[in-house]
Amino acid sequence: MKYGYWAPVFGGWLRNVEDERMKATWDYMSTLVRRSEDIGYDLTLIAELNMNDTKGRDAPTLDAWSTAAALAAVTDSIELMVAVRPNFHQPALFAKQSSNIDRISRGRLALNVVSSWWADEARQYGLQFDQHDDRYARTSEWLKVVEGLWSESRFSFEGQFYRAEDAINEPKPVRKPVIYAGGESEAAKAMITAQCDAYVMHGDAPDVIRDKIADMRARRERAGKPPMTYGMAAYAIVRDSEREAQAEVDRITDMKGKAPPGFDNFEQWLSGTQLERELKIQEYSVTNRGLRPRLIGTPEQIREKIAEYEDAGLDLLLLQMSPQAEEMERFSAQVMQTAPIRSYQRS
């Protein structure tokens, strides 16, 4: 299993806990990511939103791509999987920008291509917001332009959404960045099958993940495509006893009798997705269905659950924890067993 984690661009992952002791600042981010290389993490996912859907839209959030460029310069080994939303980036210019960041990182850039869901954000920034299936049609064209400029000396394209005429992109990436994407609709799966290298899923039980992986494997085989990498989001709580772990679950899922600042954003996200079953209100407390995998308990229990996911075909865990620096230390020491735990002293 490869271990990745969500970079804390929003200052936390818990919608019901106001202060998670992990502010959305460059100092916290750079310290965390550099330390993660030392304790065994393989990848960090840098989410892209211009407003904060976790702590409330008025709360600070770090820009994904300037943060990625800075991290590329101060890290050595970690893969930088950066989210990108096609309706926020002109593809030919993005191909140039991403090539440069990949060069700075010496070939460690990857993309997480996300078809936008937040209509209010697009409206506030004056950008196009497509209906569901049109988002994937746009994404498909967008990827053709980006990958064409990554690989060809001159590239031309004429499509419904984008065009390029004899465009030049030099220098090119060190290698073609891995393209990750997720989605549960037929339009999403068709696009991912045809054009992506890896499929990332929201958190779910091992049997559900097994079925999703089997479906995507069959689609790739029918399309004559090589095998994919499969990743899943999960929120991890490691404690010395089940009782302590459950107490932490109770703490982070308590809405305290009122809806937190980001609840309206969550309702908008639900209205724009096609989910297999209704999300419970408890799942609102942690993003990306992070509690469903139940990576909650003692180190031994969590290692057993991870083994179930490996057996299901999962290759990558994309972890969220809070407070992140302390909990990532605990997870690497007690679950991954890659480094001794380090205590944090806060001023």
C-alpha positions as CSV (number, residue, x, y, z in Angstrom):
1,M,0.0,0.0,0.0
2,K,1.1,3.5,-0.8
3,Y,0.3,6.2,1.8
4,G,-0.8,9.6,0.7
5,Y,-2.5,12.4,2.6
6,W,-4.5,15.5,1.9
7,A,-2.5,18.7,2.3
8,P,-4.2,21.0,4.8
9,V,-5.1,23.8,2.4
10,F,-8.3,24.6,4.3
11,G,-6.9,24.6,7.8
12,G,-8.5,21.3,8.7
13,W,-10.9,18.6,7.7
14,L,-13.6,18.7,10.4
15,R,-16.7,20.8,9.8
16,N,-17.9,20.5,13.4
17,V,-14.6,21.5,15.1
18,E,-13.7,25.1,14.7
19,D,-10.0,25.1,15.6
20,E,-8.0,22.0,14.6
21,R,-4.6,23.6,15.4
22,M,-3.6,23.4,11.8
23,K,-4.0,26.8,10.2
24,A,-4.1,27.4,6.4
25,T,-0.6,28.9,6.2
26,W,2.5,28.3,4.1
27,D,4.6,27.8,7.3
28,Y,2.4,25.0,8.5
29,M,2.1,23.4,5.1
30,S,5.8,23.5,4.2
31,T,6.8,22.1,7.6
32,L,4.3,19.3,7.4
33,V,5.1,18.2,3.8
34,R,8.8,18.3,4.4
35,R,8.4,16.2,7.6
36,S,6.2,13.7,5.8
37,E,9.0,12.7,3.5
38,D,11.1,11.8,6.5
39,I,8.4,9.5,8.0
40,G,7.4,7.5,5.0
41,Y,4.6,9.2,3.2
42,D,4.6,8.7,-0.6
43,L,2.2,11.4,-1.9
44,T,0.3,14.5,-0.9
45,L,-2.9,15.6,-2.6
46,I,-3.3,19.4,-2.8
47,A,-7.0,20.3,-3.2
48,E,-8.1,23.2,-5.3
49,L,-10.9,25.5,-4.2
50,N,-10.8,29.3,-4.1
51,M,-13.3,29.4,-1.2
52,N,-13.3,27.2,1.9
53,D,-16.0,24.5,1.8
54,T,-14.8,22.9,5.1
55,K,-14.6,25.8,7.5
56,G,-17.0,28.1,5.7
57,R,-16.6,30.1,2.5
58,D,-15.2,33.2,4.3
59,A,-12.4,31.2,6.0
60,P,-8.8,31.2,4.5
61,T,-7.8,28.7,2.0
62,L,-4.4,28.3,0.2
63,D,-4.1,28.4,-3.6
64,A,-3.3,25.0,-4.9
65,W,-1.0,25.8,-7.7
66,S,1.3,28.4,-6.2
67,T,1.5,26.2,-3.2
68,A,2.5,23.2,-5.4
69,A,5.2,25.2,-7.1
70,A,6.6,26.3,-3.8
71,L,6.5,22.7,-2.4
72,A,8.2,21.4,-5.6
73,A,11.2,23.6,-4.7
74,V,11.5,22.6,-1.0
75,T,10.8,18.9,-1.1
76,D,12.9,16.0,-2.5
77,S,10.9,12.8,-2.9
78,I,7.1,13.1,-2.3
79,E,4.7,13.0,-5.2
80,L,2.7,16.2,-5.6
81,M,-0.8,15.3,-6.7
82,V,-2.4,18.7,-7.4
83,A,-6.1,19.1,-8.1
84,V,-7.1,21.0,-11.2
85,R,-10.5,22.0,-12.4
86,P,-10.7,22.5,-16.2
87,N,-13.2,25.4,-16.1
88,F,-10.7,27.4,-14.0
89,H,-7.6,26.9,-16.2
90,Q,-7.1,27.6,-19.9
91,P,-5.5,24.3,-21.0
92,A,-2.6,25.5,-23.2
93,L,-1.4,28.0,-20.6
94,F,-1.9,25.3,-17.9
95,A,0.3,22.9,-19.9
96,K,3.1,25.4,-19.7
97,Q,2.6,26.1,-16.0
98,S,2.4,22.5,-15.1
99,S,5.5,21.6,-17.2
100,N,7.5,24.1,-15.3
101,I,6.3,22.9,-11.9
102,D,7.2,19.3,-12.9
103,R,10.7,20.5,-13.9
104,I,11.1,22.3,-10.5
105,S,10.1,19.1,-8.7
106,R,12.3,16.9,-11.0
107,G,9.4,14.8,-12.2
108,R,7.2,14.5,-9.2
109,L,4.1,16.3,-10.4
110,A,0.7,14.5,-10.8
111,L,-2.7,15.9,-11.6
112,N,-6.0,15.1,-9.9
113,V,-8.5,16.3,-12.5
114,V,-11.8,17.4,-10.9
115,S,-14.9,18.3,-12.7
116,S,-16.2,21.3,-10.7
117,W,-19.3,21.0,-8.5
118,W,-19.5,24.3,-6.7
119,A,-21.7,26.6,-8.8
120,D,-21.5,29.6,-6.4
121,E,-17.7,29.6,-6.6
122,A,-17.7,29.7,-10.4
123,R,-20.3,32.5,-10.4
124,Q,-18.4,34.6,-7.9
125,Y,-15.2,34.2,-10.0
126,G,-17.0,34.9,-13.3
127,L,-16.3,31.4,-14.8
128,Q,-18.3,29.0,-16.8
129,F,-20.2,26.3,-14.8
130,D,-21.3,23.3,-16.9
131,Q,-24.1,20.9,-16.2
132,H,-23.0,17.4,-15.0
133,D,-22.3,15.5,-18.2
134,D,-21.0,18.6,-19.9
135,R,-18.3,18.9,-17.2
136,Y,-16.8,15.6,-18.3
137,A,-17.0,16.5,-22.0
138,R,-15.1,19.7,-21.2
139,T,-12.6,17.7,-19.1
140,S,-12.0,15.3,-22.0
141,E,-11.2,18.1,-24.4
142,W,-9.1,19.9,-21.8
143,L,-6.9,16.8,-21.2
144,K,-6.4,16.3,-24.9
145,V,-5.0,19.9,-25.2
146,V,-2.8,19.6,-22.1
147,E,-1.4,16.2,-23.0
148,G,-0.9,17.3,-26.6
149,L,1.2,20.2,-25.5
150,W,3.1,18.0,-23.1
151,S,4.1,15.6,-25.8
152,E,4.2,17.3,-29.3
153,S,6.6,19.9,-30.6
154,R,3.7,21.9,-32.0
155,F,0.1,21.2,-31.3
156,S,-3.2,22.2,-32.9
157,F,-6.7,21.4,-31.7
158,E,-10.3,22.5,-32.6
159,G,-13.0,21.4,-30.3
160,Q,-16.3,22.4,-28.7
161,F,-14.7,24.1,-25.7
162,Y,-11.1,24.8,-26.7
163,R,-8.8,25.4,-29.6
164,A,-5.0,25.7,-30.1
165,E,-3.1,26.6,-33.2
166,D,0.4,25.4,-33.8
167,A,1.2,25.9,-30.1
168,I,4.6,25.4,-28.6
169,N,5.4,24.2,-25.0
170,E,9.1,24.1,-24.1
171,P,10.5,22.7,-21.9
172,K,8.2,19.8,-21.5
173,P,7.7,17.8,-18.3
174,V,10.5,15.5,-17.1
175,R,7.9,12.7,-17.6
176,K,4.2,12.7,-18.4
177,P,2.5,13.5,-15.0
178,V,0.1,10.8,-13.8
179,I,-3.5,11.7,-14.3
180,Y,-5.8,10.8,-11.4
181,A,-9.6,11.4,-11.4
182,G,-12.7,10.3,-9.6
183,G,-16.4,10.1,-10.3
184,E,-19.3,7.8,-10.0
185,S,-21.5,8.7,-13.0
186,E,-21.4,6.9,-16.3
187,A,-20.0,10.0,-18.0
188,A,-17.2,10.2,-15.4
189,K,-16.3,6.5,-15.6
190,A,-16.2,6.6,-19.5
191,M,-13.9,9.6,-19.5
192,I,-11.6,8.2,-16.8
193,T,-11.4,4.8,-18.5
194,A,-10.4,6.4,-21.8
195,Q,-8.0,9.2,-20.6
196,C,-6.7,8.7,-17.0
197,D,-4.0,6.6,-15.3
198,A,-5.6,6.3,-11.9
199,Y,-9.0,6.2,-10.3
200,V,-9.6,7.8,-6.9
201,M,-12.7,7.1,-4.8
202,H,-14.4,8.5,-1.8
203,G,-14.2,6.4,1.3
204,D,-16.3,3.2,1.5
205,A,-16.3,-0.3,2.9
206,P,-13.9,-2.9,1.4
207,D,-16.6,-4.8,-0.5
208,V,-17.9,-1.6,-2.1
209,I,-14.4,-0.6,-3.2
210,R,-13.7,-4.2,-4.5
211,D,-16.8,-3.9,-6.8
212,K,-15.8,-0.4,-8.0
213,I,-12.2,-1.6,-8.8
214,A,-13.6,-4.7,-10.6
215,D,-15.9,-2.5,-12.7
216,M,-13.1,-0.1,-13.7
217,R,-10.7,-3.0,-14.4
218,A,-13.2,-4.5,-16.8
219,R,-13.8,-1.2,-18.5
220,R,-10.1,-0.7,-19.0
221,E,-9.7,-4.2,-20.4
222,R,-12.5,-3.7,-22.9
223,A,-10.9,-0.4,-24.0
224,G,-7.6,-2.1,-24.5
225,K,-6.0,0.2,-21.9
226,P,-3.2,-0.8,-19.4
227,P,-4.0,-1.4,-15.7
228,M,-4.8,1.6,-13.5
229,T,-3.8,2.6,-10.0
230,Y,-6.7,2.7,-7.5
231,G,-6.8,5.2,-4.5
232,M,-9.3,5.9,-1.8
233,A,-9.9,8.8,0.7
234,A,-10.1,7.9,4.4
235,Y,-10.1,9.6,7.7
236,A,-7.8,7.9,10.2
237,I,-8.0,7.8,14.0
238,V,-5.3,5.8,15.8
239,R,-5.6,5.2,19.5
240,D,-4.5,2.8,22.1
241,S,-8.0,1.4,22.7
242,E,-11.3,1.1,20.8
243,R,-12.9,3.2,23.5
244,E,-10.5,6.1,23.0
245,A,-11.0,5.9,19.2
246,Q,-14.8,6.0,19.5
247,A,-14.6,8.9,21.9
248,E,-12.7,10.8,19.2
249,V,-15.4,9.9,16.6
250,D,-18.1,11.2,19.0
251,R,-16.2,14.5,19.4
252,I,-15.7,15.2,15.7
253,T,-19.2,14.3,14.6
254,D,-21.1,16.3,17.3
255,M,-22.9,19.2,15.5
256,K,-23.6,20.8,18.9
257,G,-27.2,21.5,18.0
258,K,-26.6,23.8,15.0
259,A,-25.3,23.6,11.4
260,P,-21.7,24.7,11.1
261,P,-20.6,27.4,8.6
262,G,-20.0,25.0,5.6
263,F,-23.2,23.1,5.8
264,D,-24.8,25.0,2.9
265,N,-21.8,24.1,0.7
266,F,-22.2,20.5,1.6
267,E,-25.9,20.5,0.5
268,Q,-24.9,22.1,-2.8
269,W,-22.3,19.4,-3.4
270,L,-24.9,16.7,-2.7
271,S,-27.3,18.3,-5.3
272,G,-24.7,18.1,-8.0
273,T,-23.5,14.5,-7.5
274,Q,-24.9,11.1,-8.4
275,L,-24.4,8.9,-5.3
276,E,-25.3,5.2,-4.9
277,R,-27.0,5.9,-1.6
278,E,-28.0,8.7,0.6
279,L,-25.2,10.3,2.7
280,K,-25.9,10.3,6.4
281,I,-25.6,13.6,8.4
282,Q,-22.7,12.1,10.4
283,E,-20.7,11.9,7.2
284,Y,-21.0,15.7,6.8
285,S,-18.5,16.1,9.7
286,V,-15.6,14.7,7.7
287,T,-15.0,15.4,4.0
288,N,-14.9,12.8,1.2
289,R,-16.9,10.1,3.1
290,G,-13.8,9.7,5.2
291,L,-15.4,7.8,8.1
292,R,-16.9,5.1,5.9
293,P,-13.6,3.0,5.7
294,R,-13.5,2.8,9.5
295,L,-9.8,3.3,9.8
296,I,-10.5,3.8,13.4
297,G,-9.2,1.9,16.4
298,T,-5.9,0.4,17.6
299,P,-2.9,0.2,15.3
300,E,-3.5,-3.6,14.9
301,Q,-7.1,-3.1,14.0
302,I,-6.2,-0.5,11.4
303,R,-3.5,-2.6,9.8
304,E,-6.0,-5.4,9.5
305,K,-8.5,-3.1,7.8
306,I,-5.8,-1.9,5.4
307,A,-5.0,-5.5,4.5
308,E,-8.7,-5.9,3.5
309,Y,-8.4,-3.0,1.1
310,E,-5.2,-4.3,-0.4
311,D,-7.0,-7.6,-1.0
312,A,-9.8,-5.6,-2.7
313,G,-7.2,-4.2,-5.1
314,L,-6.6,-0.8,-3.5
315,D,-3.1,0.7,-4.2
316,L,-3.2,4.1,-2.4
317,L,-4.7,5.6,0.7
318,L,-5.4,9.3,0.7
319,L,-5.6,10.1,4.4
320,Q,-7.0,12.9,6.4
321,M,-6.2,13.4,10.1
322,S,-6.6,16.1,12.7
323,P,-4.6,17.8,14.1
324,Q,-2.6,16.7,11.1
325,A,1.1,17.0,12.1
326,E,0.6,15.0,15.4
327,E,-1.7,12.4,13.9
328,M,0.5,11.8,10.9
329,E,3.4,11.1,13.2
330,R,1.2,8.7,15.2
331,F,0.0,6.9,12.1
332,S,3.5,6.5,10.6
333,A,4.9,5.2,13.8
334,Q,2.1,2.9,14.9
335,V,0.4,1.8,11.6
336,M,3.0,2.2,8.8
337,Q,5.8,1.6,11.3
338,T,8.2,3.7,9.2
339,A,9.5,6.2,11.8
340,P,9.6,6.7,15.6
341,I,6.9,9.1,16.8
342,R,7.9,12.7,17.5
343,S,6.2,15.0,20.0
344,Y,5.1,18.5,19.0
345,Q,5.5,21.5,21.2
346,R,3.4,24.5,20.2
347,S,4.1,28.1,21.1
